[in-house]
Amino acid sequence: MSHSLLTWGWRLTRARRPAPVLFALLLSAMPANSQTAAQAYHQTVVSIQQQIEADNFERARTMIAAAARKYPSDGGLDNLLGVVEIQQGHVERARQAFSTAIKHNPRLASAVMNLSRIDMQAASDDLSRRAEARRLSEKVLQLDPSNDEAKYQLATILAWDHSYRRSLDYLETLGQQAREQVGAEALRCSDEAALGLREGASKAATALAANPDLTEQDAMVCLPALRKARRADLIEVLFASAAGHQTLSSAGLRILGLAMEAEGKLKPALAMLESAFAANSKSVAVLVDLTRVAEAASDHKGALGYLAHARELEPDDASLAYEFGVICFKMDLYGEGRKAITEAVNMAPGNPTYNYELGMIASLGNDPSEALSYLNKFHSLRPHDETGILALGVAYFRAKDYDSALNWFKQAVSSAATAADAHFYLGRIARQEGHLDEASRELKQSLSMRGDSADALAELGQVYLANRDNSDADSSFERGIQLDPDNYTANLGLLQLYARTGDQRRDRQSKRFDEIKSKKEQHDREMMRTIEIRRDTGSDDLQ
């Protein structure tokens, strides 16, 4: 335990050697009969204080015991004993000594202050201790209205109780020197931010950042209120300033990196989070942060490397496997993505999101029926989720089980979120079964809800083509290609139309379709690639 119980207990004078216990109060407690006796008592107290300040606690204890025999029931000596006890870590003994001091001298403000400091140690979480610390601090102010530490403690307690305006009022009553101490400035910054006073918070943070005594711990005092106020700019200012005075902990570096991320400073954020991980190489949370920032910077390869490392540290964390799979799919790494999300489902079989994603992935594979177990699982977990109903219809459609697909699509048309897609697939089924009028109605219904769907336009063009309505077919295909130049169905349909009508643009369209077909085949091959993450050179390589 530090010397905090001799003076400002909450680091307001952290940079200076503690001042002695207020001698005037101790002297007034002594029933002196003569000037000589007073001087002797004075010298005894000063000698004890010198031993305490020199950390000679056992010598001080011996001297206090001797003085107590000469000056029995002396509150000042009891107070000094309490200081020795607290310095040696004997909290309950100290509490008893300070209480005895107050009993012997109820107006001994220094003993009341010391007792309140003990309660303040647990007052942030313990409401009973908080109430007692508040009572004692108020008593100190009754005895000594100018006591800045008691005011500061009351301001702190009021902030804990969310009475931020009253907390600021107490801070305003501090003397100028006390007001400029780092603890008071940190509390002011927190209060201003909690009250939503942007200008006041900015001003307080600027003053705090300029304080040469600022530490990471002080910046942490402001953090909850600044986060709630969404003042990442001030969090960055404070933690960057604290970093200029001392090396931040891994937690402090992470907070600074996250503030930079929130400010859109992705490159500095990445560097700061790298430093945070270097300071704590077992932190999966920081690796997840690094993954997110790398993704925001469109560095998918880097993001996979961070996630791969995280998975090594936490191999049973399903969320890491899932995120790894998601990024793989962004990179068209179909095989590795499906493998990772399958692992996520195996680790967390009751997770709706994982089942849904794996079902959607499986529906795109060679055997779409593999998707059904996962999508049915999702539907059982979230039976009213319209996306799951639509997904089941799509999976049955791709598995060519049109009867089952129809059942799900007919449910999906009742939801505004899925109706356009449901009508689109109902139109596709109708066309493939030769019901062209029905197909036309369904596709037009889909386009009435979402007119910019190149797929629906291409499918409607196929209906027109089957009905030998060449003009409308041409219009639908052309509109579809305008929306999506590489749309496979629209370009195929246009080629078929040109072949039927002997259009001179047939050769050019044939070459264009071959390009699209080749690109699609290459894309399909690339989706089946797998990756291997290596760590033989300290970097992550995609093989």
Secondary structure, 3 states (H helix, E strand, C coil): CCHHHHCCCCCCCCCCCCCCCCHHHHHHCCCCCCHHHHHHHHHHHHHHHHHHHCCCHHHHHHHHHHHHHHCCCCHHHHHHHHHHHHHCCCHHHHHHHHHHHHHHCCCCHHHHHHHHHHHHCCCCCCHHHHHHHHHHHHHHHHHCCCCHHHHHHHHHHHHHCCCHHHHHHHHHCCCHHHHCCHHHHHHHHHHHHHCCCHHHHHHHHHHHHHCCCCCHHHHHHHHHHHHHCCCHHHHHHHHHHHHCCCCCCHHHHHHHHHHHHHCCCHHHHHHHHHHHHHHCCCCHHHHHHHHHHHHHCCCHHHHHHHHHHHHHHCCCCHHHHHHHHHHHHHCCCHHHHHHHHHHHHHHCCCCHHHHHHHHHHHCCCCCHHHHHHHHHHHHHHCCCCHHHHHHHHHHHHHCCCHHHHHHHHHHHCCCCCCHHHHHHHHHHHHHHCCCHHHHHHHHHHHHHHCCCCHHHHHHHHHHHHHCCCHHHHHHHHHHHHHHCCCCHHHHHHHHHHHHHHCCCCHHHHHHHHHHHHHHHHHHHHHHCCCCCEECCCCCCEEC
